[in-house]
Amino acid sequence: MNQIEDPNRLKAAIGDPSAVDRIRGRTPSSFDAASGFWSTITQTKHLSPRLRELILLALHASSSSLNEKAVGRHVVMAKDAGATEEDILDVLLSIVGLANHAMYFAVPTLLDEYKKMGREDDASLPDFLPDMEAIRDDFIRTRGFWNEQRDQLARLMPGYFTALSRLSMEPWKNGALAPGERELVYIAIDCSITHMHEGGLRMHIRNATRHNVTRDQILETFQLCALMGMESYILGCQALGQTSP
């Protein structure tokens, strides 16, 4: 059998041999198509098995996805592929900031509505406090970028901004992943079907390139994101395996 058509890869993801045998018996050609898709994408050439599983973990653990079964599956598979617990915790902490992207939409909307209501005081930004400037400078040194939305958070919600910045920089200062690996994690969650954050995706592609990440590695990361479409098939197969024939 051609390695790319290896059904054992999808079988391992479903995790129930009896359910797999039942599904293959009912719709063999459909299972073969699903298996071929899964096997092709998970047979990465430019991402190591360890990094591939860490990226898949990030996709399913992100706040825009939160697939509990897939998180458990890819924690196990990442460890089997050589990832350390420090690697896994680095990924889990690195993706917390995804939910902050809601602020990039919500805060400007709030200020714009106050402006339209003629409430200029509420629509204005306070002065940039000196300690916020120090945090901004540290962030730029550590992460290599800044944006206007972070400026607004620092001025309007300094306590939140301070805690967010500390959390965002912690993996970069003390995490186990290499910088290019972490940028691929960010690329994955920003291009995923559950998030599709173009601004972040463009920025992290530029950052990844500065860390010598190749086009092939980014393209394989995109393909791992497309693999999320298989989760309904996997969950459904697991559910069928628990029902009477």
C-alpha positions as CSV (number, residue, x, y, z in Angstrom):
1,M,0.0,0.0,0.0
2,N,1.2,3.5,-0.8
3,Q,2.3,5.3,2.4
4,I,0.1,8.3,1.6
5,E,-3.0,6.0,1.5
6,D,-2.2,4.5,4.8
7,P,-5.5,4.1,6.7
8,N,-3.8,3.6,10.0
9,R,-3.2,7.4,10.3
10,L,-6.9,8.2,10.3
11,K,-7.6,5.0,12.3
12,A,-5.3,6.3,15.1
13,A,-7.1,9.7,15.1
14,I,-10.5,8.0,15.4
15,G,-9.0,5.8,18.1
16,D,-11.7,3.1,18.0
17,P,-10.7,0.1,15.8
18,S,-14.2,-1.4,15.9
19,A,-15.7,1.9,14.8
20,V,-13.2,2.1,12.0
21,D,-14.0,-1.4,10.8
22,R,-17.7,-0.7,10.9
23,I,-17.4,2.5,8.9
24,R,-15.1,1.0,6.3
25,G,-17.6,-1.8,6.0
26,R,-20.5,0.6,5.4
27,T,-18.8,3.1,3.0
28,P,-15.3,1.8,2.0
29,S,-14.7,4.4,-0.8
30,S,-15.7,7.3,1.5
31,F,-13.4,6.1,4.2
32,D,-10.6,5.7,1.7
33,A,-11.1,9.3,0.5
34,A,-11.1,10.6,4.0
35,S,-8.1,8.5,4.9
36,G,-6.2,9.7,1.8
37,F,-6.8,13.4,2.7
38,W,-5.8,12.9,6.4
39,S,-2.7,10.8,5.5
40,T,-1.5,13.2,2.8
41,I,-1.6,16.2,5.1
42,T,-0.2,14.5,8.1
43,Q,2.8,13.2,6.2
44,T,4.6,16.5,6.3
45,K,8.0,16.8,4.7
46,H,9.1,20.2,5.9
47,L,7.6,20.2,9.4
48,S,8.9,17.7,11.9
49,P,6.4,15.3,13.4
50,R,6.9,17.1,16.7
51,L,6.2,20.5,15.3
52,R,3.3,19.2,13.2
53,E,1.5,17.9,16.3
54,L,2.2,21.1,18.3
55,I,0.6,23.1,15.5
56,L,-2.4,20.8,15.4
57,L,-2.6,21.1,19.2
58,A,-2.6,24.9,18.9
59,L,-5.4,24.8,16.3
60,H,-7.7,22.7,18.4
61,A,-6.9,24.4,21.8
62,S,-7.3,27.9,20.5
63,S,-10.3,29.9,21.9
64,S,-11.9,30.0,18.5
65,S,-12.0,26.2,18.3
66,L,-11.8,24.5,21.7
67,N,-12.1,20.9,20.6
68,E,-11.6,18.9,23.8
69,K,-11.2,15.5,22.2
70,A,-8.7,16.8,19.6
71,V,-6.7,18.6,22.3
72,G,-6.3,15.3,24.2
73,R,-5.4,13.5,21.0
74,H,-2.7,15.9,19.9
75,V,-1.2,16.2,23.4
76,V,-0.6,12.5,23.3
77,M,0.6,12.5,19.7
78,A,2.9,15.5,20.3
79,K,4.6,13.7,23.2
80,D,4.8,10.5,21.1
81,A,6.5,12.6,18.4
82,G,9.1,13.9,20.9
83,A,7.5,17.1,22.3
84,T,8.3,17.9,25.9
85,E,5.7,19.1,28.4
86,E,7.5,22.4,28.3
87,D,6.8,22.5,24.5
88,I,3.2,21.8,25.0
89,L,2.8,24.4,27.8
90,D,4.6,26.9,25.6
91,V,2.0,26.4,22.8
92,L,-0.9,26.6,25.3
93,L,0.3,29.9,26.7
94,S,1.2,31.4,23.4
95,I,-2.3,31.0,22.0
96,V,-4.1,32.7,24.9
97,G,-3.7,36.0,23.2
98,L,-5.9,35.0,20.3
99,A,-8.9,36.1,22.3
100,N,-7.4,39.6,22.7
101,H,-8.1,40.1,18.9
102,A,-11.7,40.8,19.9
103,M,-10.4,44.0,21.5
104,Y,-9.0,45.1,18.2
105,F,-12.6,45.1,16.9
106,A,-14.5,46.1,20.1
107,V,-12.5,49.1,21.4
108,P,-12.4,51.1,18.1
109,T,-16.1,50.4,17.7
110,L,-16.8,51.7,21.2
111,L,-14.8,54.9,20.6
112,D,-16.4,55.4,17.3
113,E,-19.9,55.1,18.8
114,Y,-19.1,57.6,21.5
115,K,-17.8,60.0,18.9
116,K,-21.0,59.7,16.9
117,M,-23.0,60.4,20.1
118,G,-21.0,63.5,20.6
119,R,-19.4,62.2,23.8
120,E,-16.0,63.5,23.0
121,D,-14.6,62.9,26.4
122,D,-15.5,59.2,26.3
123,A,-14.2,59.0,22.7
124,S,-10.8,60.5,23.6
125,L,-7.7,58.6,24.7
126,P,-5.9,59.4,28.0
127,D,-2.2,60.2,28.0
128,F,0.3,57.4,27.7
129,L,1.5,56.7,31.3
130,P,5.3,56.4,31.7
131,D,5.2,52.8,32.9
132,M,3.1,51.9,29.8
133,E,5.8,53.4,27.6
134,A,8.4,51.1,29.3
135,I,6.2,48.1,28.7
136,R,5.7,49.1,25.0
137,D,9.4,49.4,24.5
138,D,10.0,46.0,26.1
139,F,7.3,44.5,24.0
140,I,8.9,45.9,20.8
141,R,12.3,44.6,21.8
142,T,10.9,41.1,22.6
143,R,8.3,40.7,19.9
144,G,9.6,43.0,17.2
145,F,6.3,44.8,16.4
146,W,3.6,47.1,17.7
147,N,0.2,48.2,16.4
148,E,-2.2,51.0,17.0
149,Q,-4.7,48.8,18.8
150,R,-2.2,48.0,21.5
151,D,-1.7,51.7,21.9
152,Q,-5.4,52.1,22.6
153,L,-5.4,49.3,25.2
154,A,-2.4,50.8,27.0
155,R,-4.1,54.1,27.3
156,L,-7.7,53.0,28.1
157,M,-7.0,49.8,30.2
158,P,-3.5,49.9,31.6
159,G,-4.0,47.1,34.1
160,Y,-5.3,44.8,31.4
161,F,-2.6,45.9,29.0
162,T,0.1,45.2,31.6
163,A,-1.1,41.7,32.3
164,L,-1.6,40.9,28.6
165,S,1.8,42.2,27.7
166,R,3.5,40.1,30.4
167,L,1.6,37.0,29.2
168,S,2.4,37.7,25.6
169,M,6.1,38.1,26.2
170,E,6.5,35.2,28.6
171,P,6.9,32.5,26.0
172,W,9.4,34.6,24.1
173,K,11.5,35.1,27.2
174,N,11.2,31.7,28.8
175,G,9.4,29.3,26.5
176,A,10.8,26.1,25.0
177,L,9.9,26.7,21.3
178,A,12.2,28.3,18.8
179,P,11.1,31.7,17.5
180,G,10.3,30.3,14.1
181,E,8.2,27.5,15.6
182,R,6.2,29.9,17.6
183,E,5.5,32.1,14.6
184,L,4.2,29.0,12.8
185,V,1.8,28.4,15.7
186,Y,0.6,32.0,15.3
187,I,0.3,31.6,11.6
188,A,-1.9,28.5,12.1
189,I,-4.4,30.1,14.5
190,D,-4.6,33.3,12.4
191,C,-5.4,31.4,9.2
192,S,-7.7,28.8,10.7
193,I,-11.3,28.6,9.5
194,T,-12.5,29.5,13.0
195,H,-10.5,32.7,13.1
196,M,-9.2,34.0,9.7
197,H,-7.4,37.1,11.1
198,E,-5.7,38.5,8.0
199,G,-3.8,41.3,9.7
200,G,-2.2,38.9,12.2
201,L,-1.5,36.3,9.5
202,R,0.4,38.9,7.3
203,M,2.4,40.1,10.3
204,H,3.4,36.6,11.5
205,I,4.3,35.5,8.0
206,R,6.8,38.5,7.9
207,N,8.0,37.6,11.4
208,A,8.4,33.9,10.5
209,T,10.4,34.8,7.4
210,R,12.8,36.8,9.6
211,H,13.3,33.7,11.6
212,N,14.2,31.6,8.5
213,V,10.9,29.8,8.2
214,T,10.5,28.6,4.6
215,R,7.6,28.9,2.2
216,D,7.1,25.2,2.3
217,Q,6.8,25.1,6.0
218,I,4.2,27.8,5.9
219,L,2.3,26.0,3.2
220,E,2.3,22.8,5.2
221,T,1.0,24.8,8.2
222,F,-1.9,26.0,6.0
223,Q,-2.7,22.4,5.1
224,L,-2.8,21.4,8.7
225,C,-5.4,24.2,9.2
226,A,-7.5,22.6,6.4
227,L,-7.3,19.3,8.3
228,M,-9.7,20.8,10.8
229,G,-12.4,20.1,8.3
230,M,-12.0,16.4,9.2
231,E,-13.0,16.8,12.8
232,S,-16.7,16.4,12.2
233,Y,-16.0,13.2,10.4
234,I,-13.8,11.9,13.2
235,L,-16.3,12.9,15.9
236,G,-19.2,11.4,14.0
237,C,-17.3,8.1,13.5
238,Q,-16.6,8.0,17.2
239,A,-20.2,8.5,18.0
240,L,-21.3,5.9,15.5
241,G,-18.9,3.4,17.2
242,Q,-20.9,3.9,20.4
243,T,-24.3,3.1,18.9
244,S,-25.9,-0.2,18.0
245,P,-25.4,-1.4,14.4
